[in-house]
Amino acid sequence: MPEPTTRALPAAGTHGGDGPAVARALGLDPSDLLDLSQNLNPFAADVSALVTRHLNTLGHYPDDGPATRLLAQALDVDPTRLLLTNGGSEAIALLIAEYGGQVLGEPEFALHPRSNHGPVWRSNPHSPTGRLAGAEEHADIWDEAFHALATGRWTAGRAGLVVGSLTKTFACPGLRLGYVLVEDPVDLVRVRRHQPHWSTSALSLAVLPDLLGSADLPSWSAQISDARDDLVALLRGYDLEVTHGAAPWVLVDRPALREALAPHGALVRDCTSFGMPGVARIAVPHPEQLGRLDRALALALDPPAT
């Protein structure tokens, strides 16, 4: 556990995951900061061990054909309906470029378009509440970045366009792997024209078979559910007001929780960017990390007498 620091905490980023910047600002070793501001699969295999097998691909231009066919097989869809992208953010940007769109209510994920016309976008599970969409709910474009971790299934199979994020599922945001899934291959031709050539890296494409080979979606989803229950119990033990859905995170109604915890080695996400000031989003940690959060909470919320 790092020694508490009085250095100024940087302002919260729009999307979380700013652990390295926070660690630098607080004078902490990044390994001493438990970054629960980013929502990644805590049970995924160590991607660095997989990547090192494919460093020779760095000398080649990327070819996304084989990886596309392999992912299409995993999703049980025709490859002509699938486009690999440079993370979920590029998948979203490509669909906005072609279709535009709107959200029908707030809060909703910040990268979704906010016009007053065009196709309706919705995250499923919903970001930030984590709630899965009901059978009666409809959208034209579904953002399923966390669907696999919430349900143990790659996709809900709903009508409409889909964007996905493999970097959430496999805990490798630095690799930038996402996808667009369409119903009609003609739509893929329209979307692809907005994508730069060689958008996905040769390294990320080469490691994709290893990632898919390591996948155990039903087990991961069940483990995340159990770990989320443990997280909720821990937080409520500190008299914190906690709500959650099926996603790999919980919401805590406690102003300035990010500022209180960070000097003690735990970083959570401030939800002001969602229009939810005073609310923090905490990613579900691996069970072995729960003790680190517990110690930070004890120091932050019940500091020792001086």
C-alpha positions in Angstrom: 0.0 0.0 0.0 1.5 3.4 -1.0 2.0 6.1 1.5 -0.7 8.8 1.2 0.2 11.9 -0.7 -1.0 15.5 -0.6 -0.1 16.3 -4.2 -2.9 17.7 -6.4 -5.0 15.1 -8.2 -5.5 15.7 -11.9 -9.0 16.5 -13.1 -11.0 13.4 -14.1 -10.8 12.5 -17.7 -13.9 12.0 -19.9 -13.6 8.2 -20.1 -11.6 7.0 -17.1 -8.5 4.9 -17.5 -6.2 7.7 -16.6 -4.3 5.7 -14.0 -0.8 6.4 -15.4 -1.4 10.2 -15.5 -2.8 10.1 -12.0 0.1 8.0 -10.7 2.6 10.4 -12.2 0.9 13.4 -10.7 0.8 11.8 -7.3 4.3 10.5 -7.4 3.2 6.9 -7.3 4.6 3.9 -9.1 1.8 3.0 -11.6 1.9 -0.6 -10.2 1.0 0.8 -6.8 -2.2 2.4 -8.1 -5.3 0.1 -8.5 -7.0 1.6 -11.5 -10.7 0.8 -11.2 -11.7 3.8 -13.4 -11.4 1.6 -16.5 -13.8 -1.3 -17.0 -11.9 -4.4 -18.3 -12.3 -8.1 -17.8 -10.5 -8.9 -14.5 -10.3 -12.6 -15.4 -8.8 -12.3 -18.9 -5.4 -13.9 -19.7 -2.3 -11.8 -19.5 -2.2 -10.3 -23.0 1.5 -9.4 -22.8 2.4 -13.1 -22.8 0.3 -13.6 -25.9 1.6 -10.6 -27.8 5.2 -11.5 -27.5 4.6 -14.5 -29.8 3.8 -12.2 -32.7 6.4 -9.5 -32.6 7.7 -10.6 -36.0 4.4 -9.2 -37.5 5.6 -5.7 -36.9 7.6 -5.8 -40.1 4.5 -6.4 -42.2 1.5 -4.5 -43.3 -1.7 -5.8 -41.8 -4.1 -8.1 -43.5 -7.4 -8.2 -41.7 -9.0 -11.0 -43.8 -8.0 -14.1 -41.7 -8.8 -12.4 -38.4 -12.2 -11.2 -39.7 -13.1 -14.7 -40.7 -12.0 -16.1 -37.4 -14.0 -13.5 -35.4 -17.0 -14.1 -37.6 -16.9 -17.8 -36.8 -16.8 -17.0 -33.1 -19.8 -14.6 -33.4 -21.5 -17.1 -35.7 -22.1 -14.6 -38.5 -21.1 -14.3 -42.1 -17.7 -12.5 -42.6 -19.3 -10.2 -45.1 -21.3 -8.6 -42.2 -18.2 -7.9 -40.0 -15.7 -5.2 -40.1 -12.7 -5.1 -37.7 -11.8 -1.7 -36.3 -9.2 0.2 -34.3 -11.1 -0.3 -31.1 -14.8 0.3 -30.3 -14.2 4.1 -30.6 -13.4 3.8 -34.3 -16.4 1.5 -34.8 -18.6 4.2 -33.3 -16.9 6.9 -35.4 -17.4 5.0 -38.6 -21.2 4.6 -38.0 -21.5 8.2 -37.0 -19.8 9.2 -40.3 -22.2 7.2 -42.3 -25.5 7.4 -40.4 -25.2 10.1 -37.7 -27.8 9.5 -35.0 -29.2 10.4 -31.6 -29.8 9.1 -28.1 -33.2 9.2 -26.6 -32.3 9.9 -23.0 -29.4 10.8 -20.7 -27.1 9.6 -19.3 -25.6 7.7 -22.2 -22.1 6.9 -23.4 -20.3 10.1 -24.4 -19.1 9.0 -27.8 -22.6 8.3 -29.1 -24.0 11.1 -31.3 -26.3 13.8 -29.9 -28.2 15.1 -32.9 -32.0 15.4 -32.9 -32.5 13.1 -35.8 -31.2 9.9 -37.4 -30.9 6.3 -36.0 -31.2 5.8 -32.2 -28.1 4.6 -30.4 -28.2 2.6 -27.1 -25.5 0.8 -25.1 -26.4 -2.7 -23.9 -25.6 -3.1 -21.1 -26.4 0.6 -20.6 -23.5 2.8 -19.8 -23.4 4.1 -17.1 -26.1 2.2 -15.2 -25.1 -1.3 -16.3 -28.7 -2.3 -17.0 -29.4 -4.8 -19.8 -32.0 -3.8 -22.3 -35.4 -5.4 -21.9 -37.0 -7.3 -24.7 -39.4 -4.4 -25.4 -36.6 -1.9 -25.8 -35.5 -1.0 -29.3 -32.6 0.9 -31.0 -31.1 1.2 -34.5 -27.5 0.9 -33.4 -26.5 -1.1 -30.4 -23.2 -0.6 -28.5 -22.4 -4.0 -27.1 -18.9 -3.2 -25.7 -19.7 -5.0 -22.4 -22.3 -7.5 -23.5 -20.0 -10.5 -23.5 -18.9 -9.8 -20.0 -22.4 -9.1 -18.7 -24.1 -12.1 -20.3 -21.6 -14.7 -21.4 -22.7 -14.3 -25.0 -21.0 -12.4 -27.8 -24.1 -10.6 -28.9 -27.8 -10.2 -28.1 -28.6 -10.8 -31.8 -31.0 -7.9 -31.9 -32.1 -6.2 -35.2 -29.9 -3.3 -36.1 -26.3 -2.3 -36.4 -23.9 -3.4 -33.6 -20.5 -2.0 -32.4 -18.3 -4.1 -30.2 -15.1 -3.8 -28.2 -12.8 -6.7 -27.9 -10.4 -4.7 -25.8 -12.9 -4.7 -23.0 -13.5 -8.4 -23.2 -9.8 -9.3 -23.3 -8.5 -6.4 -21.1 -6.1 -5.1 -23.8 -7.1 -1.5 -24.5 -3.7 -0.7 -25.9 -4.2 -3.2 -28.8 -7.3 -1.3 -30.1 -9.6 -4.1 -31.4 -13.3 -3.5 -32.1 -15.8 -4.3 -34.7 -18.9 -3.3 -36.6 -21.6 -5.9 -37.3 -24.3 -5.2 -39.9 -27.3 -7.0 -41.1 -26.8 -6.4 -44.8 -23.3 -6.7 -46.4 -24.2 -3.6 -48.5 -24.1 -1.6 -45.3 -20.6 -2.8 -44.6 -19.4 -1.4 -48.0 -20.9 2.0 -47.0 -19.3 2.0 -43.6 -15.9 0.7 -44.8 -15.4 3.7 -47.1 -14.9 5.9 -44.0 -12.2 3.7 -42.6 -8.5 4.5 -43.3 -6.5 1.8 -45.0 -4.6 -0.4 -42.5 -6.7 0.8 -39.7 -6.0 -2.3 -37.4 -2.4 -3.1 -36.7 -0.7 -6.3 -37.8 0.1 -7.1 -34.2 -3.5 -6.9 -33.0 -4.7 -9.0 -35.9 -2.0 -11.6 -35.3 -2.9 -12.0 -31.6 -6.6 -12.2 -32.2 -6.6 -16.0 -32.6 -4.8 -16.4 -29.3 -7.3 -14.1 -27.6 -10.3 -16.0 -29.0 -8.7 -19.3 -28.0 -8.5 -18.0 -24.4 -12.1 -16.9 -24.3 -14.5 -18.5 -21.8 -17.4 -16.0 -21.9 -19.9 -18.0 -19.7 -17.2 -18.5 -17.0 -16.0 -14.9 -17.2 -19.5 -13.6 -16.8 -20.3 -15.8 -13.8 -17.0 -14.9 -12.2 -17.6 -11.2 -12.7 -21.1 -11.6 -11.2 -19.7 -13.2 -8.1 -16.9 -10.6 -7.8 -19.4 -7.8 -8.3 -21.4 -9.2 -5.3 -18.2 -9.1 -3.2 -17.5 -5.6 -4.3 -21.0 -4.4 -3.4 -20.8 -6.1 0.0 -17.4 -4.4 0.7 -18.7 -0.9 -0.3 -21.9 -1.2 1.7 -19.8 -2.2 4.6 -18.6 1.4 4.5 -22.2 2.7 4.4 -21.8 3.6 0.8 -24.9 3.8 -1.4 -24.4 1.3 -4.2 -26.4 0.5 -7.3 -25.5 -1.9 -10.2 -26.8 -3.8 -13.1 -25.2 -6.7 -15.1 -22.1 -4.8 -16.2 -18.6 -5.2 -14.7 -18.9 -2.1 -12.6 -21.0 -0.5 -9.8 -22.1 3.0 -9.1 -21.5 4.7 -5.8 -23.3 7.9 -4.7 -20.6 9.6 -2.7 -19.2 13.0 -3.7 -15.4 13.3 -4.1 -14.8 9.6 -3.7 -12.2 9.7 -6.5 -10.3 12.4 -4.7 -10.5 10.6 -1.4 -9.3 7.2 -2.6 -6.6 8.1 -5.2 -3.9 9.3 -2.6 -4.3 5.9 -1.0 -3.7 3.9 -4.1 -7.2 3.3 -5.6 -8.6 5.2 -8.6 -12.3 5.2 -9.4 -14.2 7.1 -12.2 -15.9 10.4 -11.6 -19.3 10.3 -13.4 -19.6 14.1 -13.9 -19.0 13.6 -17.6 -22.2 11.5 -17.6 -24.1 14.4 -16.0 -23.9 12.5 -12.7 -21.9 14.7 -10.3 -21.3 13.1 -7.0 -21.4 9.6 -8.4 -18.4 7.3 -8.9 -18.2 4.3 -11.1 -16.0 1.5 -9.7 -14.9 -1.4 -12.0 -15.2 -4.9 -10.6 -11.7 -5.9 -9.4 -10.2 -9.4 -9.4 -10.8 -11.0 -6.0 -7.1 -10.7 -5.3 -7.4 -6.9 -5.7 -10.3 -6.5 -3.4 -8.1 -6.2 -0.3 -6.2 -3.3 -1.9 -9.5 -1.4 -2.3 -10.6 -2.3 1.2 -7.4 -0.8 2.6 -7.8 2.4 0.6 -11.4 2.8 1.7 -10.4 2.3 5.3 -7.8 5.0 5.1 -9.9 7.4 3.0 -13.2 7.1 4.8 -12.0 6.4 8.3 -8.5 8.1 8.5 -6.3 7.4 11.4 -6.1 10.0 14.2 -3.1 12.3 13.9 
